Amino acid sequence: MQNETTIIRIPLEQLLPHPENPNRMSKANFEKLKLHIKQTGNYEPLIVRKHPQREYFFQIINGHHRCEALKQIGAKTADCIQWDADDNQVRILLTTLNRLGGKDELSMKIEIIKKLSEKYNSKELSKLLPDNKQTIEKLKDITNPLQNFTADAKAFLQTLVFFLDDEQLKIVQKALAKASQNSSKAEKKALAITKIAAEWLNFIEKEG
């Protein structure tokens, strides 16, 4: 992958988002980004490549939110840096460069992991992506990730890290096993712990 560092100015109508981009930014943060660009005129150049199917167009690798912000404030062009990257290289970049600006939409993140897994194993991917091997394995294990998220079609991947002693771990594992019907799949465990938390909140509200 050979990358050019020269900044080029490209008309916004020639910039197209990558369909597999998993990155999403909250509305509040997007408004802050838009205001910053409008007030200062400063922003990090977008990273693009020549569109693989459409001549004279470019595909955004990094900078989807900046591009949209520029459109909304009435700009006609965007400062860009053109990179030469194939599809798999772009997928790796989508899950690394864009990771800093927002959150990953779960379903699209999983699709990228699955596609990359056709070429790389989990250990290799853990060296290329921000995620560790265990997280990648769990993402690959999730099937039909949005089937239990009908109330909110845009589910975002969040990570909780906490430490338990042996006795606490036994209690939590027993509760998760019952709530998730003894399934070890990561998705069902997440739903189980959410269910347990909801029951606890209901109990507290009634007691209060």
Secondary structure as UniProt FT lines:
FT   STRAND          3..11
FT   HELIX           12..14
FT   STRAND          15..17
FT   TURN            19..20
FT   STRAND          23..24
FT   HELIX           27..40
FT   STRAND          46..50
FT   TURN            55..56
FT   STRAND          58..62
FT   HELIX           64..72
FT   TURN            73..74
FT   STRAND          77..83
FT   HELIX           87..94
FT   TURN            95..96
FT   HELIX           97..100
FT   STRAND          103..105
FT   HELIX           106..117
FT   TURN            118..119
FT   HELIX           122..128
FT   HELIX           133..141
FT   TURN            145..148
FT   TURN            150..151
FT   HELIX           166..179
FT   TURN            180..182
FT   HELIX           186..207
//
